[in-house]
Amino acid sequence: MPQLRQNNMRIPYELVLGWRYTRAGRATRRNGFISFISGVSMLGIALGVAALIIVLSVMNGFQKEVRDRMLGVVSHIEIFGPGGGVLADAGRTVVEARRNPQVIGAAPFIAAQALLARGEDMRGAIVRGIDPAREPEVTDLAATLQPVLARLVPGEFGVVVGAELARQLGVREGDPLTLIAPSGQVTPAGVVPRLKQMTVVGTFDSGHFEYDSGLVLLHQDDAARIFRLEGPTGVRLKLKDLHQAREVAAELSTALSDPVLIRDWTRQNRTWFAAVQLEKRMMFIILTLIVAVAAFNLVSTLVMTVTDKRADIAILRTLGASPGSIMGIFVVQGAAVGVIGTLAGLLLGLGIASNIDVIVPALEGALNASFLPKDIYLISKMPSDPQRDDIMPIALISLALAFVATIYPSWRASRVNPAEALRYE
């Protein structure tokens, strides 16, 4: 059958007729129900694609935000002494670690746990003894807190506490705190814990609730005296590329001369990151089913269209159209619905995902509710990070499902017998 000429270009008639059938219900007001089902399928595909993009973008943003805030407090790699004890030679470990080209910062530290008491209030805390001069090399938080960390003078027993912990204990700068070390002195009356009066010299707000409510910073020399240690218990490292942490950790395990334990940031919070990845995969599968349901609504739409267009199909066959051409017409019709729905979903999803930092606060203000309590979700703002690696598979899967849904109705159209179809016309 000859191709149609339009604007001096030859356009396959399958494309022209397929697109015309897609619009026919609205143009002629006939077969309104078919057009309605087609519109519902298109809307369902658009909403499914948009939901996938929004949910995965929010999960990516959540993971990135928590990771960045977490790495603002913890280092990329931590090196510990064997059995969690004191490093044999912290200075030598720092020098050997700095030889790795990926390492751009190194600082010794002391890690311990203790109780903080203020009157009758008592809270457990992670105690980190640091070198205020070198700590900014390994964490972004310390780099922003240099004036505060400078107040940690050895022998004065000053302490910097998280803002949430300070709020829970009701303390502010200049107030005293009592630090209770778990390993105490052995006396005839039993083990008596060691108590030391500390002075709050500052607070910090990392934006990560877990650390803001449970981390305490003090000078490394003061921590060594309180916990009776002869030196640092570890060395913290910062890398050029945080994603190379596992490879660098493996290299350091063979490069360092002293027996040590090495832990990178991906292993410190492995369970949390694994849970987020699992949730992301499950949400992708569940929301893809929404797209699949909407796409397979095209089956009923095209089946009804084929039934309604039997006479047209018969006329085309008598004019010389092949079964493949007839099949192509209805594939084009179904694919057009899939493409329009997918494109609309991409625009809607990317539009919402890119402006979610404005949309969510507006909804929270309108509903007078908080969607992200920071003591549960670690962060208080809804983040979003649309990524091409997520968006491309979503679009391709949506188009593939729409195409698959057209195969059976199109094949059925190609099998219409012209004589049978025209018998009652």
Beta strands, then each sheet from edge to edge (+ up, - down):
strand 1: 4-6
strand 2: 9-11
strand 3: 77-80
strand 4: 103-118
strand 5: 121-130
strand 6: 158-162
strand 7: 176-187
strand 8: 190-204
strand 9: 215-219
strand 10: 234-239
strand 11: 261-264
sheet 1: 1+ 2-
sheet 2: 11+ 3- 10+ 4- 5+ 9+ 6- 8- 7+
end
